[in-house]
Amino acid sequence: MKNNQNIEVEIRALVPDFENLRQELLAKKAEYRGESYLHDIYFCPKAVKSLEEVEMNQVGSYSLRLRKEKNENGEISLYLNTKTITNQGDHNAWEEHEATINDFEEMVEILKNIGFKSFFELEKTRFHYQYSGLGVFLDDIKDFGACIELEKIVSLGEESEAKATIINFLQSIGIDEKQLVPKSVTNMVMKARAFK
């Protein structure tokens, strides 16, 4: 088993002008890595009744996500993912683990059989760019709208520096502080749709 102490630092913002932002990224010479369709299902223990019970805030709180990703060539990849809060209330850095699986529907059944239930689903089209060690993702979320997500994988203790790097890059492409999302865009959509 892999023991990985790397931390994913992630900052998100709402995007009013999707196409203009794509042009900004090209002007910066960000490397375009392709487009994909993502279908995510989030799981929680069966006893949970509300989003407030599963919102990540406390150290050790986590998300459990099953993802189906279809790239622009039609190839499908399947993942099981967890993100675990490492600092109280910090929604921009966490420990992340992900494993490839080979059967989406069977994994849904496994999770249900061991005490989990699905409480939220999300579909989006993602445009992936890479820029100077940053993963840059433009997402068009079904029935919601557009956002940008930037991530950097760092060692434990390097979170503050990574956050500053991401904020500087966002400012350089015209994203200001008012557009930043404190938790996550997924959390915003969850508030409207989870447990329905």
HELIX and SHEET records of a PDB file:
HELIX    1   1 PHE A   18  ALA A   27  1                                  10    
HELIX    2   2 LEU A   51  VAL A   54  1                                   4    
HELIX    3   3 PHE A  104  ASN A  113  1                                  10    
HELIX    4   4 GLU A  159  SER A  172  1                                  14    
HELIX    5   5 GLU A  177  GLN A  179  5                                   3    
HELIX    6   6 VAL A  185  ARG A  193  1                                   9    
SHEET    1   A 9 LEU A 180  VAL A 181  0                                        
SHEET    2   A 9 ASN A   6  LEU A  14 -1                                        
SHEET    3   A 9 ALA A  93  ILE A 101 -1                                        
SHEET    4   A 9 ILE A  76  ILE A  85 -1                                        
SHEET    5   A 9 TYR A  62  ASN A  71 -1                                        
SHEET    6   A 9 GLU A  31  PRO A  45 -1                                        
SHEET    7   A 9 PHE A 116  TYR A 131 -1                                        
SHEET    8   A 9 LEU A 134  ILE A 141 -1                                        
SHEET    9   A 9 GLY A 145  SER A 155 -1                                        
END                                                                             
